[in-house]
């Protein structure tokens, strides 16, 4: 079972992101404040859950959370400020959307840019340790998946409905054949070194 709190005397918000390693699309982040009596045996790091489990949990989290916020930073901004800063910015934007002000932020990972005057605690693999971070990971992942499914319709050749922009072989093959588009992160290595885009295709 995941831990409910780091400090049960304060209002905690768990924060996590999705999409840092993707070659295309935004990075999403979520912040979640769960009620003290929240319990769910299925909730875990979103990467360990099935698609259906994540979708079911998203509904439960949105219904039962005291407050939650979801936000994203697009690929152009990622290229300007780098993915680490973009992840922090997405988290800040998600925290901005919370209708209840947290007194402590639980951050998945080992680094974070301070948000306002609210203290934070970085927790490595926190999405597998604390319920609020796991809930944030579920929201960030499902919202991002929905976004990638949407832009897949605009550029179906890249199979974003399946690979969600991550560097799979099919995604790299599609970039090799079709080139990159406005959603790709140009500061990322889009192709392996030995491959070049043939613009004469």
C-alpha positions in Angstrom: 0.0 0.0 0.0 1.1 3.5 -0.8 1.8 6.0 2.0 -0.9 8.6 2.5 1.2 11.4 3.9 4.7 12.5 4.5 3.4 14.9 7.2 -0.3 14.4 8.0 -0.4 17.7 9.9 -0.2 19.8 6.7 -2.1 19.9 3.4 0.1 18.0 0.9 -0.1 18.0 -2.9 1.6 15.3 -4.9 3.2 16.4 -8.2 4.4 14.4 -11.2 4.9 14.7 -14.9 4.5 12.6 -18.0 6.3 12.8 -21.4 9.9 13.8 -20.5 11.4 11.2 -22.8 9.1 11.7 -25.7 10.4 12.9 -29.0 7.2 14.8 -29.8 4.3 16.6 -28.0 4.2 18.4 -24.7 5.2 17.5 -21.2 2.2 17.2 -18.9 2.2 17.6 -15.1 -0.5 17.2 -12.4 -0.8 18.2 -8.8 -3.2 16.4 -6.5 -4.5 16.9 -3.0 -6.2 13.7 -1.7 -8.5 13.6 1.3 -7.1 12.0 4.5 -9.5 9.0 4.2 -8.6 8.2 0.5 -7.9 4.6 -0.1 -7.5 2.6 -3.3 -5.7 -0.7 -3.6 -5.1 -0.3 -7.3 -3.5 3.1 -7.3 0.2 3.0 -8.1 2.8 4.5 -10.4 1.0 5.0 -13.7 3.7 3.1 -15.6 2.8 0.0 -13.6 -1.0 0.2 -14.5 -2.9 -0.9 -17.5 -4.7 1.6 -19.7 -8.1 0.7 -18.2 -6.8 0.9 -14.7 -5.4 4.4 -15.4 -8.7 5.5 -16.9 -10.8 4.1 -14.0 -8.4 5.7 -11.5 -8.6 9.1 -13.3 -12.4 9.2 -12.8 -12.0 8.2 -9.1 -9.3 10.8 -8.5 -11.2 13.6 -10.1 -14.3 12.7 -8.1 -12.6 12.2 -4.7 -9.6 14.6 -4.7 -9.9 17.7 -2.5 -8.3 19.5 -5.5 -6.3 18.7 -8.6 -4.7 20.6 -11.5 -3.3 19.5 -14.8 -1.2 21.5 -17.2 1.3 21.2 -20.0 4.3 22.9 -21.7 4.5 22.6 -25.5 7.4 21.3 -27.6 8.6 24.8 -28.7 9.0 25.9 -25.1 10.7 22.6 -24.2 13.3 23.4 -27.0 13.8 26.9 -25.6 14.2 26.2 -21.9 15.1 22.4 -21.9 13.0 19.5 -20.7 14.0 19.7 -17.1 12.9 23.3 -16.7 9.8 22.6 -18.8 8.8 19.8 -16.5 9.2 22.1 -13.5 7.2 24.8 -15.3 4.4 22.3 -16.1 4.3 21.4 -12.4 4.1 25.0 -11.4 1.2 25.6 -13.8 -0.6 22.5 -12.4 -0.1 23.8 -8.9 -1.5 27.2 -10.0 -4.8 25.4 -10.8 -5.3 23.9 -7.4 -8.4 25.4 -5.7 -6.9 24.7 -2.3 -3.5 26.0 -1.4 -1.1 23.2 -0.4 1.3 23.7 2.5 3.8 21.1 1.3 4.6 19.8 -2.2 5.7 16.2 -2.7 7.7 16.1 -6.0 8.4 12.9 -7.9 12.2 13.0 -8.7 15.3 14.5 -7.2 15.1 18.1 -8.3 12.6 20.9 -8.4 12.4 24.7 -8.8 10.9 26.2 -5.7 7.2 27.2 -6.1 6.3 30.5 -4.4 6.8 30.2 -0.7 5.6 26.6 -0.4 8.1 24.1 0.9 8.7 21.0 -1.1 10.2 17.5 -0.7 11.7 15.7 -3.7 11.2 11.9 -3.5 12.9 9.6 -5.9 10.4 7.1 -7.4 7.8 8.9 -5.3 5.0 7.8 -7.6 5.4 4.3 -6.2 5.6 5.5 -2.6 3.0 8.2 -1.9 -0.6 8.1 -3.0 -0.8 11.8 -3.9 2.2 11.5 -6.3 0.8 8.3 -7.8 -2.5 10.1 -8.4 -0.7 12.9 -10.0 1.2 10.5 -12.2 -2.2 8.9 -13.4 -3.7 12.3 -14.3 -0.6 13.5 -16.1 -0.3 10.3 -18.1 -4.0 10.0 -19.0 -4.3 13.7 -20.0 -1.1 13.5 -22.1 -2.3 10.3 -23.8 -5.6 12.0 -24.7 -3.6 14.9 -26.2 -1.4 12.6 -28.2 -4.4 10.8 -29.5 -5.8 14.1 -30.6 -2.8 15.3 -32.5 -2.4 11.8 -34.0 -5.4 12.7 -36.1 -3.5 15.6 -37.5 -0.4 13.6 -38.3 -1.5 9.9 -38.4 1.7 8.7 -40.1 3.6 8.9 -36.8 1.4 6.5 -34.9 1.1 8.7 -31.9 -2.1 7.0 -30.8 0.2 4.0 -30.0 3.7 5.2 -29.3 2.5 8.6 -27.7 5.6 10.3 -29.2 8.2 8.1 -27.6 11.3 6.9 -29.5 10.0 3.6 -30.8 11.3 2.0 -34.0 8.0 2.8 -35.8 8.2 6.4 -34.7 11.8 6.9 -35.8 11.0 5.1 -39.1 8.1 7.6 -39.6 10.4 10.5 -39.0 12.9 9.1 -41.5 10.2 8.7 -44.1 8.1 11.9 -43.5 10.5 14.2 -41.7 9.6 16.0 -38.5 6.7 18.3 -37.9 5.6 21.2 -35.5 5.1 18.9 -32.6 8.6 17.4 -32.6 11.2 18.5 -30.1 14.0 19.8 -32.3 16.6 19.7 -29.5 16.1 15.9 -29.1 17.9 13.3 -31.1 15.0 12.4 -33.4 17.0 9.9 -35.4 19.9 7.5 -34.8 23.2 8.9 -35.9 23.5 6.7 -38.9 20.1 7.7 -40.3 19.3 10.7 -42.4 16.0 12.1 -43.6 15.6 11.7 -47.4 13.8 14.9 -48.3 13.5 13.6 -51.9 11.0 10.9 -51.0 
